[in-house]
Amino acid sequence: MSDGSGPADRRSDELRPRPSSEELRPRRSVLYMPAANERALEKAKTIPADALIFDLEDAVAPDAKETARAQAVAAASSGAYGRREITIRANGLDTPWGADDVAAAATSGAAAVVIPKVDSVARLDEVSAALDAAEAPAAMTIWAMVETPTAIFDARALAAHPRVSVLVMGTNDLAKELRAEPGDDRGPLLPHLATALLAAREAGVTILDGVYNDVRDLDGFRAECATGAAMGFDGKTLIHPGQVEIANDVWAPDAEAIADAERIIAAFAEAEADGRGVVTVDGRMIENLHVDNARRTLATAEAIAAMAEG
């Protein structure tokens, strides 16, 4: 639980500058791939996901943990995945494999290590220290999985940790811990998703929505993506390649959104040049916040285009 010092004391903006629009990295589709499955790792080279999580935890049987670790490290260091962001999900540090997973990931070339069931800043400090001890590059970050009641209560402190770059919602485990039945609209989970989202936005880090379990129900998946995008999530974790294109589509600005953003920026620039403090676009009053959103829309579109070129 929080220590009472207050999230503002722990956010430490000077330790991690807020990302600018020029630094946006698309994470619309983040696909879990079982690292024990060599064929899956090979197939991942052709899947148009923005990021991949080579999974050493849930998707790997105990007797395959060491093989999975070796294959994940080899894949992450191969340079064969183009511009896809590569991460490795370790087993928890309270398991027989967690410490070795973190140490191996540290020098694998992965951008981040994904840590399950994070429920304290002390645990994040422990992972960060382990990365440093294994000589991980300073740029290597932690993706902290939020999947327990304690993590929801302490989401602000977790998001503010200087090595955390992404919060990952573990909605299946969260629902289990809550004894909730989410249903199609995920109503029982929405307050907790919103709490974590607020924490991520306060800290200036990315936050990913949880997985959708029925890989055959693509209409339901699209609807859940649309809800997540409307809430403000940056993308979604996925469990099947067939979900990638839908997530990419939902979280990408469409042609209408791009054209609208361009009109807003142009109109505001013209108003400023004329010394006017007020401008309307298509009957809407435009302020600085709308211009900021428009610039983010264009930066996101440019970042997505750059990934596609790679």
C-alpha positions as CSV (number, residue, x, y, z in Angstrom):
1,M,0.0,0.0,0.0
2,S,1.0,3.6,-0.3
3,D,3.3,5.0,2.4
4,G,1.3,8.2,2.9
5,S,4.0,10.5,1.5
6,G,1.7,11.4,-1.4
7,P,2.0,10.5,-5.1
8,A,3.2,14.0,-6.0
9,D,6.3,13.5,-3.8
10,R,7.1,10.4,-5.8
11,R,6.3,11.4,-9.3
12,S,9.7,13.1,-9.8
13,D,9.1,14.8,-13.1
14,E,12.7,15.7,-13.3
15,L,13.6,12.0,-13.4
16,R,11.5,11.2,-16.4
17,P,10.5,14.1,-18.7
18,R,7.0,13.8,-20.1
19,P,7.1,12.4,-23.7
20,S,6.8,15.0,-26.5
21,S,4.7,14.4,-29.6
22,E,7.9,13.8,-31.5
23,E,8.7,10.9,-29.2
24,L,5.4,9.0,-29.7
25,R,5.9,5.3,-30.2
26,P,2.8,3.4,-31.4
27,R,1.7,0.6,-29.1
28,R,-1.7,0.0,-30.7
29,S,-1.2,-3.8,-30.8
30,V,1.0,-5.6,-28.3
31,L,1.0,-9.3,-28.9
32,Y,1.9,-12.0,-26.4
33,M,4.0,-14.8,-28.0
34,P,4.8,-17.9,-26.0
35,A,8.6,-18.0,-25.9
36,A,8.7,-21.8,-25.6
37,N,7.1,-22.1,-29.1
38,E,9.9,-21.6,-31.6
39,R,7.4,-21.5,-34.5
40,A,5.4,-18.8,-32.8
41,L,8.6,-16.7,-32.4
42,E,9.4,-17.2,-36.1
43,K,5.8,-16.3,-37.2
44,A,6.0,-13.1,-35.1
45,K,8.5,-11.7,-37.6
46,T,5.7,-11.3,-40.1
47,I,2.9,-10.1,-37.8
48,P,2.2,-6.4,-38.1
49,A,2.0,-5.8,-34.3
50,D,3.5,-2.6,-33.0
51,A,5.1,-4.5,-30.1
52,L,5.7,-8.1,-29.0
53,I,5.9,-9.6,-25.5
54,F,8.0,-12.8,-25.5
55,D,6.2,-14.6,-22.7
56,L,8.1,-16.7,-20.1
57,E,5.2,-16.7,-17.6
58,D,1.6,-17.9,-18.1
59,A,2.1,-19.4,-21.5
60,V,5.1,-21.6,-20.5
61,A,5.0,-24.9,-18.5
62,P,7.4,-25.2,-15.6
63,D,9.6,-27.8,-17.5
64,A,9.9,-25.5,-20.5
65,K,10.9,-22.3,-18.6
66,E,14.6,-22.5,-19.3
67,T,14.2,-23.3,-22.9
68,A,11.7,-20.4,-23.3
69,R,14.2,-18.0,-21.6
70,A,17.0,-19.0,-24.0
71,Q,14.7,-18.7,-27.1
72,A,13.3,-15.3,-26.0
73,V,16.8,-13.9,-25.5
74,A,18.0,-15.3,-28.8
75,A,15.0,-13.8,-30.6
76,A,15.3,-10.4,-28.8
77,S,19.0,-10.2,-29.8
78,S,18.5,-11.3,-33.4
79,G,17.5,-8.0,-34.9
80,A,15.0,-9.9,-37.0
81,Y,11.8,-8.2,-35.9
82,G,12.2,-4.9,-37.8
83,R,10.7,-1.9,-36.0
84,R,8.6,-3.9,-33.6
85,E,9.2,-3.1,-30.0
86,I,10.5,-6.2,-28.3
87,T,9.9,-7.0,-24.6
88,I,10.2,-10.1,-22.4
89,R,7.7,-11.0,-19.7
90,A,9.6,-12.5,-16.8
91,N,8.2,-14.8,-14.2
92,G,7.7,-13.1,-10.8
93,L,10.7,-12.6,-8.6
94,D,9.0,-14.8,-6.0
95,T,9.2,-17.8,-8.4
96,P,12.2,-20.1,-9.0
97,W,12.7,-18.5,-12.4
98,G,12.1,-14.8,-12.0
99,A,15.6,-13.6,-11.0
100,D,17.2,-15.5,-13.9
101,D,14.6,-14.2,-16.3
102,V,15.3,-10.6,-15.4
103,A,19.1,-11.1,-15.5
104,A,18.8,-12.8,-19.0
105,A,16.5,-10.1,-20.3
106,A,18.8,-7.3,-19.1
107,T,21.3,-7.9,-21.9
108,S,19.0,-9.4,-24.5
109,G,18.5,-6.3,-26.5
110,A,14.8,-6.1,-25.5
111,A,13.5,-2.7,-24.9
112,A,11.8,-3.6,-21.6
113,V,11.1,-6.4,-19.1
114,V,7.4,-7.0,-18.3
115,I,6.8,-7.8,-14.7
116,P,3.6,-9.6,-13.6
117,K,1.5,-8.8,-10.6
118,V,3.5,-5.7,-9.5
119,D,2.0,-4.5,-6.2
120,S,4.6,-2.2,-4.7
121,V,7.3,0.3,-5.4
122,A,9.7,-1.9,-3.5
123,R,9.2,-4.7,-6.0
124,L,9.9,-2.2,-8.9
125,D,13.0,-1.1,-7.1
126,E,14.1,-4.7,-6.7
127,V,13.6,-5.4,-10.4
128,S,15.4,-2.2,-11.4
129,A,18.4,-3.1,-9.1
130,A,18.5,-6.6,-10.7
131,L,18.6,-5.0,-14.1
132,D,21.4,-2.8,-13.1
133,A,23.3,-5.6,-11.5
134,A,23.0,-7.6,-14.8
135,E,24.4,-4.5,-16.7
136,A,21.2,-3.6,-18.5
137,P,21.4,-0.5,-20.5
138,A,20.1,2.6,-18.8
139,A,17.4,2.9,-21.5
140,M,15.9,-0.5,-20.6
141,T,12.5,0.1,-18.8
142,I,10.0,-1.9,-16.9
143,W,6.4,-2.6,-18.1
144,A,4.5,-3.0,-14.8
145,M,1.4,-5.3,-14.9
146,V,-1.5,-4.0,-12.9
147,E,-3.6,-7.0,-12.0
148,T,-4.4,-7.0,-8.3
149,P,-6.4,-4.8,-5.9
150,T,-3.3,-3.6,-4.3
151,A,-1.9,-2.5,-7.6
152,I,-5.0,-0.5,-8.3
153,F,-4.8,1.3,-5.0
154,D,-1.1,2.0,-5.5
155,A,-1.3,2.7,-9.3
156,R,-0.1,6.3,-8.9
157,A,3.1,5.3,-7.1
158,L,3.7,2.4,-9.6
159,A,3.3,4.7,-12.6
160,A,5.6,7.3,-11.1
161,H,8.5,4.9,-10.7
162,P,11.4,6.3,-12.7
163,R,12.0,3.1,-14.6
164,V,8.4,2.3,-15.5
165,S,7.5,3.3,-19.0
166,V,4.2,1.3,-19.5
167,L,1.4,0.1,-17.3
168,V,-0.2,-3.1,-18.6
169,M,-3.6,-4.0,-17.4
170,G,-4.0,-7.7,-16.4
171,T,-7.7,-7.8,-16.6
172,N,-8.2,-11.6,-16.3
173,D,-6.2,-11.8,-13.0
174,L,-7.8,-8.5,-11.8
175,A,-11.3,-9.9,-12.4
176,K,-10.3,-13.1,-10.6
177,E,-9.0,-11.2,-7.6
178,L,-12.1,-9.1,-7.4
179,R,-14.4,-12.2,-7.9
180,A,-16.0,-10.1,-10.7
181,E,-17.9,-11.2,-13.7
182,P,-16.9,-8.5,-16.3
183,G,-19.5,-9.4,-18.9
184,D,-19.5,-8.0,-22.5
185,D,-19.3,-4.4,-21.4
186,R,-16.7,-5.0,-18.6
187,G,-18.8,-2.8,-16.3
188,P,-17.4,-4.2,-13.0
189,L,-13.9,-3.4,-14.2
190,L,-14.4,0.1,-15.6
191,P,-13.8,2.0,-12.4
192,H,-10.5,0.2,-11.9
193,L,-9.4,0.6,-15.5
194,A,-10.1,4.3,-15.1
195,T,-8.1,4.6,-11.9
196,A,-5.0,3.0,-13.6
197,L,-5.5,5.3,-16.6
198,L,-5.6,8.4,-14.4
199,A,-2.3,7.2,-12.8
200,A,-0.6,6.7,-16.2
201,R,-1.7,10.1,-17.5
202,E,-0.5,11.9,-14.3
203,A,2.9,10.2,-14.6
204,G,3.2,10.6,-18.4
205,V,3.5,6.9,-19.2
206,T,1.8,4.6,-21.7
207,I,-1.0,2.4,-20.5
208,L,-2.3,-0.7,-22.4
209,D,-5.7,-2.3,-22.1
210,G,-6.0,-5.9,-21.1
211,V,-6.6,-8.9,-23.4
212,Y,-9.9,-10.1,-25.0
213,N,-10.3,-13.8,-24.5
214,D,-12.6,-15.0,-27.3
215,V,-10.3,-14.9,-30.3
216,R,-13.2,-16.0,-32.6
217,D,-15.4,-13.0,-31.7
218,L,-13.8,-10.3,-33.8
219,D,-16.9,-8.0,-33.6
220,G,-16.8,-8.1,-29.8
221,F,-13.1,-7.5,-29.9
222,R,-13.5,-4.5,-32.0
223,A,-16.2,-3.1,-29.7
224,E,-13.9,-3.6,-26.7
225,C,-11.0,-1.9,-28.6
226,A,-13.3,1.1,-29.4
227,T,-14.3,1.4,-25.7
228,G,-10.7,1.2,-24.6
229,A,-9.6,3.8,-27.2
230,A,-12.5,6.1,-26.1
231,M,-11.4,5.8,-22.5
232,G,-7.9,6.9,-23.4
233,F,-5.8,3.7,-23.5
234,D,-2.8,3.8,-25.8
235,G,-3.4,0.3,-27.2
236,K,-4.3,-3.2,-26.3
237,T,-2.5,-6.4,-25.3
238,L,-3.5,-9.3,-27.6
239,I,-3.4,-13.1,-27.4
240,H,-3.9,-14.0,-31.1
241,P,-2.4,-12.7,-34.4
242,G,-5.9,-12.4,-35.8
243,Q,-6.6,-9.5,-33.4
244,V,-3.7,-7.3,-34.6
245,E,-5.2,-5.6,-37.6
246,I,-8.3,-4.6,-35.7
247,A,-6.4,-3.1,-32.9
248,N,-4.1,-1.3,-35.3
249,D,-7.1,0.1,-37.1
250,V,-9.0,1.3,-34.0
251,W,-6.0,3.1,-32.5
252,A,-4.8,4.7,-35.7
253,P,-6.1,8.2,-36.7
254,D,-8.3,7.8,-39.8
255,A,-8.2,10.2,-42.8
256,E,-11.1,12.3,-41.4
257,A,-9.3,12.7,-38.0
258,I,-6.0,13.7,-39.8
259,A,-7.8,16.2,-42.0
260,D,-9.6,17.7,-39.0
261,A,-6.3,18.0,-37.1
262,E,-4.7,19.8,-40.0
263,R,-7.6,22.3,-40.3
264,I,-7.4,23.0,-36.6
265,I,-3.6,23.7,-36.6
266,A,-3.8,25.8,-39.8
267,A,-6.8,27.9,-38.5
268,F,-5.1,28.5,-35.1
269,A,-1.8,29.5,-36.7
270,E,-3.7,32.0,-39.0
271,A,-5.6,33.4,-36.0
272,E,-2.3,33.9,-34.0
273,A,-0.7,35.6,-37.0
274,D,-3.7,38.0,-37.2
275,G,-3.5,38.7,-33.5
276,R,-6.8,37.0,-32.8
277,G,-7.2,34.9,-29.6
278,V,-10.3,33.1,-30.7
279,V,-10.8,30.8,-33.7
280,T,-13.6,28.5,-34.9
281,V,-13.3,25.5,-37.1
282,D,-16.5,23.9,-38.5
283,G,-18.5,25.9,-35.9
284,R,-16.4,24.7,-32.9
285,M,-14.5,27.1,-30.7
286,I,-10.8,26.1,-30.8
287,E,-8.4,26.5,-27.8
288,N,-4.8,25.5,-27.2
289,L,-5.9,22.2,-25.8
290,H,-7.5,21.3,-29.1
291,V,-4.4,22.3,-31.0
292,D,-2.3,20.1,-28.7
293,N,-4.6,17.2,-29.4
294,A,-4.4,17.9,-33.1
295,R,-0.7,17.9,-33.0
296,R,-0.7,14.6,-31.2
297,T,-3.0,13.1,-33.8
298,L,-0.6,14.1,-36.6
299,A,2.4,12.9,-34.7
300,T,0.7,9.6,-34.1
301,A,-0.1,9.2,-37.7
302,E,3.5,10.0,-38.7
303,A,4.9,7.5,-36.2
304,I,2.6,4.8,-37.5
305,A,3.6,5.6,-41.1
306,A,7.3,5.4,-40.1
307,M,6.7,2.0,-38.6
308,A,5.0,0.8,-41.7
309,E,7.9,1.9,-43.8
310,G,10.2,-0.2,-41.7
